[in-house]
Amino acid sequence: MTRDSDVDIIVVSRRFGLKEHFTITPELYDEWHLKQKIDYPVDILLFIP
């Protein structure tokens, strides 16, 4: 990784409703940064098929 790199995570699931999309993403950011203590920038993209 370079100084300007980030990690892209794509999550695809039918379990996500439109409303849940806005509550799940912050939870995943918390899991990534706070609980797992990963210090890389991350973009989390949720898709509903």
Backbone bond lengths (Angstrom), bond angles and torsions (degrees), N, CA, C in turn:
res aa  C-N    CA-C-N  psi(-1)  N-CA   C-N-CA  omega(-1)  CA-C   N-CA-C  phi
1 M - - - 1.442 - - 1.526 109.00 -
2 T 1.300 113.94 143.23 1.456 119.33 175.61 1.525 109.42 -97.93
3 R 1.294 115.74 175.01 1.461 120.72 -179.94 1.531 112.72 -59.05
4 D 1.315 116.91 -31.54 1.470 121.35 -176.73 1.530 113.10 -97.90
5 S 1.324 117.54 8.07 1.465 120.80 -177.48 1.520 111.37 -79.60
6 D 1.323 114.60 160.12 1.454 121.08 170.47 1.515 107.97 -144.29
7 V 1.312 115.99 173.61 1.453 122.17 178.72 1.517 107.45 -108.51
8 D 1.332 116.51 132.69 1.464 121.68 175.68 1.521 108.53 -107.38
9 I 1.311 116.14 126.12 1.461 121.73 177.73 1.520 107.79 -118.15
10 I 1.321 115.67 125.30 1.465 120.62 177.69 1.523 107.67 -111.68
11 V 1.327 115.38 125.62 1.457 121.43 178.43 1.518 107.04 -117.03
12 V 1.344 116.09 123.68 1.463 121.40 179.40 1.524 107.52 -118.46
13 S 1.333 116.50 122.65 1.457 119.56 -179.77 1.524 110.47 -158.38
14 R 1.310 114.86 142.56 1.468 119.85 174.17 1.519 111.25 -77.33
15 R 1.317 117.25 -11.07 1.458 121.20 -177.95 1.525 112.45 -72.03
16 F 1.312 117.71 -21.16 1.456 120.85 -178.15 1.511 110.24 -79.46
17 G 1.309 115.78 125.73 1.452 119.78 170.11 1.521 107.58 -94.54
18 L 1.292 117.89 168.53 1.462 120.83 -178.97 1.531 111.02 -58.84
19 K 1.313 116.05 -41.84 1.462 120.74 -179.99 1.530 111.50 -65.56
20 E 1.314 115.50 -43.02 1.455 120.67 -177.66 1.522 111.85 -64.12
21 H 1.296 117.42 -27.88 1.463 122.18 -178.26 1.520 110.66 -53.18
22 F 1.312 117.12 -40.49 1.465 121.68 -176.04 1.528 112.98 -80.84
23 T 1.328 117.74 -15.30 1.461 119.75 176.74 1.524 111.68 -98.78
24 I 1.318 117.74 -27.96 1.460 121.07 -178.11 1.526 111.72 -73.49
25 T 1.314 117.78 -41.42 1.466 120.53 -176.55 1.532 112.23 -58.12
26 P 1.332 120.76 -48.73 1.476 119.12 177.31 1.533 112.64 -60.31
27 E 1.328 116.96 -35.20 1.466 119.91 178.14 1.527 110.58 -64.50
28 L 1.320 116.91 -39.47 1.467 120.24 178.50 1.524 111.40 -68.09
29 Y 1.319 117.62 -38.03 1.471 120.55 175.20 1.531 110.32 -61.99
30 D 1.332 116.88 -43.14 1.464 120.34 177.84 1.522 111.07 -61.64
31 E 1.321 116.24 -43.02 1.464 120.43 178.49 1.525 110.54 -60.85
32 W 1.310 116.48 -44.05 1.470 122.24 -177.96 1.528 111.54 -65.37
33 H 1.320 116.47 -51.26 1.466 120.49 -172.07 1.528 113.89 -88.19
34 L 1.319 117.45 -45.03 1.457 120.11 -171.81 1.530 113.13 -88.49
35 K 1.321 116.37 -50.61 1.462 118.99 -175.23 1.528 112.35 -77.52
36 Q 1.340 116.16 -43.86 1.467 119.65 -178.51 1.531 112.03 -87.84
37 K 1.331 116.23 -11.94 1.469 122.93 179.01 1.538 112.54 55.85
38 I 1.331 115.25 43.83 1.465 121.28 176.76 1.520 107.16 -94.92
39 D 1.314 115.38 124.73 1.462 120.11 -171.79 1.531 113.64 -98.89
40 Y 1.325 118.31 14.89 1.467 120.69 176.83 1.523 109.88 -88.65
41 P 1.324 117.04 143.44 1.474 119.27 173.48 1.536 109.41 -62.42
42 V 1.311 116.29 144.65 1.464 120.15 -177.30 1.525 109.89 -136.94
43 D 1.324 114.69 142.58 1.466 122.33 169.50 1.518 106.20 -114.90
44 I 1.337 116.47 122.43 1.451 121.46 179.80 1.516 108.58 -110.83
45 L 1.324 115.67 120.64 1.466 122.03 -177.84 1.519 108.89 -114.98
46 L 1.329 116.54 122.27 1.460 122.39 178.14 1.517 109.69 -104.09
47 F 1.317 115.11 131.87 1.467 120.32 179.05 1.516 109.77 -126.66
48 I 1.327 115.52 139.06 1.453 122.45 176.24 1.526 106.58 -110.23
49 P 1.359 118.02 115.39 1.475 119.21 -178.19 1.514 112.74 -69.35
